Amino acid sequence: MRIFVTGGTGLIGRYWISQRPQDQFTVLTRQAAPHSMPPNIDYVHDLSQLKSLNDYDLVLNLAGEPIVGKRWSPQRKQAIRSSRIDLTQKLVRLIQQSQRGPQRLISGSAVGIYGDTGSMAVNESTAIIEGGDDFAQALCRDWESEALSLADTRTVTVLRTGVVLSRAGGALPKMLPAFRFGLGGRIGHGQQMMSWIHIADMAGILNNIVDGEGINGVVNVTAPNPVTNAQFTRALAKACKRPAILPVPQWVLKLGLGQASQLLLDSQYVLPDRLVEQEFQFQYPTIESAFSDLI
């Protein structure tokens, strides 16, 4: 299979590509080809280099500037939106110009689309209630809208992904040093729900969509057992064989990150009902099993 990937050098794309040596990939990247990438990849550095995507069977769209870890200045917000929404718009236009293919687009999104759900569990059929000042929710909404605009002529799947747990990148390696020194702790009151996914299950879900009959429309890419931040903290501390007794107050996060602190303080109780209905077999359905493998 020939697959065109944006965001292919990121955490998810890099891992998934490494699991599929039988396929041929073209990766869109602004950087030089990373040394750690497998050999079955060609690179392009600008979509304007391509007149169509006729030679590809599938497009996987995962590109996006990091949204976590920095304050959201007006310039930062614009960069985050452009890297997702503007790029997806250009990609959709390029697919529309391709008469022979590709027939499927798989495009990224996040559980942030649901906003702050508190203790209410949500699934793919839950109506989205928009908040007035929720940047992450508006970002996901507009990102999804661009991808789904192709649904009349192509098969489109949108991945509403939770926190991806991996040794190679993302949130976990940033948290581990503090927890290994016994300096970890819950964030705020710790009752906010966290919806997460092990990187191996993330790749398995992608394989299921690509190789099987797949899932059209939106799908929640999360483990079937979300946890509170306090439960997540206890499980991580136990895996590190250390206590977790130093909570991070909300005011510290809000002072340091401003509006971006909502990514850590909002509650998202998201269930992957469509995956469960299709009897997808999670390798790591609980946070304890995930940390047992990763730590």
N, C-alpha and C positions, 0 to 999 in steps of 0.2 A: 504494500500500500504506500502511496506517496502522500505525505501529509505536510501541510504548510502550518507553521506554528509561530505565533507572536508570544513573547514572554518565555521562549524556550530555554533561555539561560537562567531563568529564575528557579526558585526552590521546587515548585511542582513540575514545571516543564522539564527541567534537567533530570529529575528522578524518573519521570514517566518515560522519557526518551531512552534512558539507559536500560529500561525494562523491555524495550522493543527493538532488538537488533535486526529483526526480520524486515523492518520498514525503512523507507528512505524519507528523510526529513529535510525541509528547507526552513531555516529559522531566521526570522526578522530580528536583528539586533543592531543597536547603535554602536556597539563596541567591537573590538577585534575578536575573532573566534577564541573562546576560552580554551586553555590547554586541557581542562578536565572533561571536556565534552567527548562523547563517543565519535567514532569515525564515519558513521552513516548519516552525516549532516552536511548540507550546503548552507551558505549564509547569504542573505541580502541585507543591505543597510538602509534601504528606503523603499517604500511601496511604489514610489514613482519609477523604480527600475522595472516594474512589471506592468505589462499591458493587460494581462488577464491571468486567471488561475486555472486555465484549462487543463494543465498537466497534473492537477492534484485531485485526489479522491475526497479529501477531508481538510477542513480548516479548524485549528484549535487556537482560540484567541484568549490568551492569558496575560497580555501585556498590561502594565500599569505601574506608575511611580509608587514607591512605598507610602502607605497612608499612616502607619504607626510610628511613633517615636519622636516626632517633631511637631512643634506648634503649627497650626494651620493659619499662616499669614495669607492675605489675599493672593499673593504671588504663588504661594505653595498650593492653595486650593485650585488655582487655575492650572498649574502644572499637573496636579492629580487628575483633574477632570479631562484635560486635553489628552493625557496619556491613555485614557480609557475610552472616552466618548468620541473624541475627534478621530482617533485611530480606528475604532470600530466602525464609525461612519465611512471612512475611506475604504476599509476592508469590505464592508457590505457593497459599496459601489463597485469595487473590483470584482467581487463574486457575481454581481448582476451583469457585468460585462462579459462574463465567461459563459459561453454557450454550451460547452460540453460538460463542464463540471467546475468546482466540486458540488456534490449534492447535499452535503451536510456541513453545518457550522455548529461547533461547540464553543460557547462563549462564557467567560467568567462573570461572576457577580459575587455577592457575599450575603451572609445572614443579616447584615446591616440594613437590608431592604425592609425588614420587619419593624425597625425602630426599637424603642425600649419596651419590651413586652412584659416586664415585671415577672410575676409568677405564673403568667398565662402561657400555656404551651401553644405553639403555632405549628402549622404544617403548610404544604404547598398550596392548599385550597383556602387558607386564611386570607381574609380581605386585608389589604395593606392600609393601615391608618397612618396618614402622614403627619409628622410633627413639624411645627413651623420653623424650627431652627436646627434641624437635624441634617447636617451636611452629608454624613455617610449614607443616610437613607436616600436623599435626593440624588446622590452620586450613583448609587446602585439602580435606582429607578430609571434614570436617564441612560445609563449603560445598557440595561436590559432592553429598554425601548429601542435603541439603535439595532441591537442584534435581532430582536423579534420582528423588526420591520421586514426581514427577509423571509418570514415564515410562509408567505403566500406562494413562494416559488422554490424554497429549499426546506430541508428538515433542519430545525434549529433546536438545540438543547442549551439551556442556561443553567450554569452551576452556581447555586447559592451556597458558598463554601464557608464553613466555620473556621476556627483557629486550627491551622495545620501544625501538627506536632511532628518534629523531625530533629535528628541530631545535626543535620547539615545546615540548618538555617531556620529563619522564622523566630517565633517567640521563645522557644525552649532554650536554645543556647544562651540567650541573653539573661534568662532567669537562673540558670544552673549555678553560676559562681556564687551568688548570694545564698542559695539554698544549701550548697555544699559546705559553706562556712557557718551554717546555722543562722543566717541573717535573713531568711525568707519570712514571709508572712502574708496574711490576706490583704486584699485591697479594699479600703473603706470598711463597710460593715460586713462584706464578704458574702452577702446573700444574693448578689446578682448572679444570674445563671450564665454559664459558659457553654457554648456549643462548639465542639471540637471534632477533629478527625485525625487519625494516624496517617502518615504519608503513604504507607503501604496500602491502606484501604482507599485513600484518595486515588492512587494509581489503579487499584482494582476496579473502582467505580468507572473511571475513564475507560478502562479496557472493556468493561461490560457494555458501555454505551457505544464504543467504536466497533467491537467485534460481535456483539449480540444483536438482538432486535432493537435494543437501546430504549432510551426514554426521551420522548419529545417534550418540548415546553420546558418548564422550570422543574428543577430537582434540588432538594436540600442535601448537600454533601456534608453530612455531619454523622457522628456516631449516634447510635440509638439511645445512649444514656448520657444526656447532658448533666452537668454538675454545677453546684454553686461554686463561687470563687473560693469559699472556705474549704469545701470538699476537695477541690483541685489542689489547693495549697497543702492540705493535710496529706493527700496522696503523694504529691511531689516530695514533701519533706520525708515521708516514710521511705520512699524509694531511695532517697539520698542518705537515709539513716541519720537524720539530723532533726532537731526541733524546728518549729516554725512559729516564732513568738514575737516577731517584730512587724506588726501591721503597718501598712502605708496609709496614712490618713487621706481622706478625700481632698482636703484643702491643699495638701502638698502636691497632689497630681494636678489639681486645677491651677495652682500657681505656676507649676512647671510647664504644663502642656496646654493650658487654656482650653478651648473648645475641643481639642483633640483628646482630652481626658475622657470624653464620653465613650470612647472605644473600650476603656477599661472599667468604667463605672456603670454603663448601661447593662440591662439584663436582657438576654436573648435565649429564650427557652424553645429551641427549634428542634423539631422531630423529623427524621427522614422517612416519612410515611410511604413515599413512592418507591424507595429502595426496599423497604420492608415488604411492601405488597408484592414486589418482584422477587422476593426471597433472596436478596443479595446477602451473601455470607460474609459478615464482618470478621476479619481476623482479630481485631482489637475492639470489642464492643464496649468495654468499660475502661475508665481512666486508669484503674490499677493495672490492667493487662497492657495498656499502652506504655505506661511508665516502666513496667517490668521489662519490656523489650527495649526501650529507648535509653534506659539509665543503667 
